Amino acid sequence: MTTDQFTFTVNKTDGTARTGEIRMPRGVIRTPAFMPVGTAGTVKAMYPDQVKALGADVVLGNTYHLMLRPTAERVAKLGGLHKFMNWPYPILTDSGGFQVMSLAALRKIDETGVTFQSHIDGSTHVMTPERSIEIQGLLGSDIQMQLDECVRLPCSDEVAEKAMRLSLRWAERCKIAFGDQPGRAMFGIVQGGAVERLRIESARELATLDLKGYAIGGLAVGEPQDVMLRMIETVEPHMPSEKPRYLMGVGTPDDIVEAVRRGVDMFDCVMPTRAGRHGQVFTRHGRMNLRNAKFAEDTRPLDAESKCPASNTYSRAYLHHLVRANEILGMMLLTWNNLAYYQDLMAGLRKAIAEGRLGDHIAEVKEGWARGEREGKAETA
C-alpha cells in the first residue's frame, strides 16, 4: 500500500540490523534494499520489467550523465524519467558529485559549486547545490541526493575535513533548494574520509537538518573493507534511527551483508551489471569467471536452484561460448543472473532479520561462498 507522503518504518531489528519499509506515492521499498544502477536511464542489458520481476523496488539514475545526455530539460519535456525509461516505481538519483570528481576532464571546486568539462564533448558546465536539486527535480526523482565533495581514499585529514565541511554547507543549500515536496525526499551525505571524528561531526551536523534520510558517502573508493566497516560502525550511532541509512556505491555481496549487520538499509553498485558484461557471475557458490576454459564443456546451469531463467536454464558451456564470442546475449544473461542473485541475497537478509537469525544466516551464506561446489571450486565472493 502506497502513501502520498514519504515514510520509513522499521518493522524488526536483529542487533543493529533492521528490516522495514520506505513508502511513497510510487511504491514501497523493502529494506534492506539493493538498487540496480540505471546510470543513463537504463539498467544496462536488462528490460525494466525484468528488473522489477527480480524483486527490485527502486532503481538509481545518475544526475551527471542525464544532465549531459539527453539533458534534464529534455527528459522533463518528455514527461519525466519514470515515463522516459518505462519505470513507474521509485527512482533515486545521485547528485552527480562523484561522477564530476571521477569522470570530468577538468574541474574546479569552490564554495559556489563545481565547474567541469563534459567527458563526452568537452563542453563546460557548472554544478551548484541548487542546480543539482533542480536537475533531479526536472528528472522527477523520488529520492534526491545532496551535492557533496567526494574524495578518494587514502587522503590527508586536512583534505577530508575541507571536503566534509564544504559538503555540510552544500547540504544546507540543497535543503533550501529542495523545499517541501510531499511524497519525495532529499538525503544528506555523511563525509569525512577515514577520520572518525570527522565522520561523527558530519553525521551529527546533518542530523540537525532533519532530512528524510541519510547516506554514508566517500567509501568503497579504494580503502580496505575493514576501514569501510569501521566508518559504518563509527557513524551508525549518530544517524537518526527513524530515518533510512544508505551506503553509497557498495558493493560486493560480502560488503553488503556486513553493512546490513551494522544497520545499513539501502545499497547501490554497478558491480553486478558491470561484472555480468565482462563474464563474471555471482551465485550462492561464490563468484565465477565464465571466460575460464574449465567451463567450455560444463553442462550444468549456473545455479539449478535459482528461480531466474538465466541461472537455471542455460549451460555454463553455452554461456562461456557467448562470453568468449562477445555476444550481446551473454552480457544480458549474466547480468540477469547477477541481479537475480543480489535481489535473492537481500530477500534472504530481510527474512533472517525478521526471524531474528541474521548471524546464523550470514554464516550460512559465507559458508556457501567458501565451499564453492564439489566439482570446480568457485572463486569467493
Secondary structure by P-SEA (a helix, b strand, c coil): ccccbbbbbbcccccccbbbbbbcccccccccbbbccccccccccccaaaaaaacccbbbbbaaaaaaaccaaaaaaacccccccccccbbbbccaaaaaacccccccccccbbbbbbcccbbbbbbcaaaaaaaaaaacccbbbcbbbbbcccccaaaaaaaaaaaaaaaaaaaaaaccccccbbbbbbbccccaaaaaaaaaaaaaacccccccccccccccaaaaaaaaaaccccccccbbbbbcccccaaaaaaaaaacccccccaaaaaaaaacccccccccccccccccccccccccccccccccccccaaaaaaaaaaccaaaaaaaaaaaaaaaaaaaaaaaaaaaaccaaaaaaaaaaaaaacccccccccc
